[in-house]
Amino acid sequence: MRKLLLIICFIGSASWLGAQSGTPKKITLFTNVQVFDGTTDRLLNRDVLVEGNLIKAVSEEPLAVIQTDNVTIIDGQGMTLMPGLIDSHTHLNMYKTGSLHEFEGTTWEEIGARAAAFAQEMLAMGFTTIRDMGGAHVGLKNVIDEGLLDGPRIYAAGGFVSQTSGHGDFGMLTQRKGETNMERLEIARVVDGRDEVLEGVRRNYALGAVYTKVMVSGGVTSLKDPIYASQFSDDELSAAVETAEDWGSYVAVHVFQNPDLKRSLELGVKVIDHGLNISEENMKLLVEKGAFFSPNLTALAPEALLHPAHQDPDFPSTKKFMTLREQSTNLTAYVKKYKPKMVFNSDYVLLTGVPYRQCMDFTKFHMAREFGNFWALQTLTVNGGELAKLTGPGNPYAEGDLGVIKEGAYADILIVEGNPLEDIKVIGASDKWFGAEPREQDVPSIKLIMKDGKIYKNTLE
Ligand SMILES: [Zn+2]
């Protein structure tokens, strides 16, 4: 029980009023909430004060503010206040159904409009930050940050960096390097040899990328490369790492094969994306190096076998998918044993609307089913926020921390009905995937969504 009522008098605090800078900053006080702060495995009885776009105070004692036009007091009705969610692997510019080849006939206007729809979709699900893992530059981010469009914060990789016939070479067999729409639009960079890698990665940074994504193994959806293919030489990969480091940032790799995983870590790659079939030796190495692990875990769920795309056993991607699953039986055990810094990775492409929502909702559930709610929530919050900082001096959101509820952090806040540490469904998770009841964009159990101090949704009343 909290007995003391602490009255905060803003009159005496010029900085809290923002008086020195002219216009006073907006104040929001959240009371009557239980706080999941991102790092503690239980809910805390706290009041949370937001000033402008940052969290100003997280108090054990009840807070009170003097009511002015500038002040909003929100009674959380005993619900859970938690950090906005972070998805550390999305593809804004691939929010489209069909096959990869259809991008060859899609205009930039449509791809851009679809990305805007995707951004709105993500914010409506409570994702206040995404790390876009290739394809997006900062055009859409700028529009969102300017307040013209609702969407999450975006950490953009720029065009994904692939060798010829690699996982990011999406053209048809008749198209050679430089001839594809994806390259013209700079969504993909097909580069070979050290010089072209340097040029491609440098070009990404010029367009606003804050880190680099490189494909170093075969992939499931791509059509020109077998899953076992090793991609890029050490020299080429090193060129990407050196360039990223020149910009004060890091390289994340799309990787499946263990030899590629090992050499990536040894060459200075900081984030392993996918890596579902990681060996025990490589998991140890990943933890030793302090790298982040970003597995698209849902591919290994039993429910994934029901994926409509995988119903034809002769379809090339299905064969690759099945091979990968057969090689990836120890992932959960290694994660539990070595506890890598792990982030949430949805990585859905070629899906929109209801099927997209079903995948996302199930992915949250599956993460919690495999590793427990606290672990899943950390991947979705504090761990994603820590990963965001790897972008170094180019970090576009360096004013505060992301993924945590603490003083000085960005005011990216959800209020959800129920305790997500006990029931992951309160953040929109679903134990059903393909058979799930179709839902609208809105997630009803998320009652409030605040990003950067601005309230985008409030159904508490
Ligand atoms: Zn991806």
Boltz pocket constraint, residues with backbone or C-beta under 6 A from the ligand:
constraints:
  - pocket:
      binder: B
      contacts: [[A, 89], [A, 90], [A, 91], [A, 133], [A, 347]]
      max_distance: 6.0
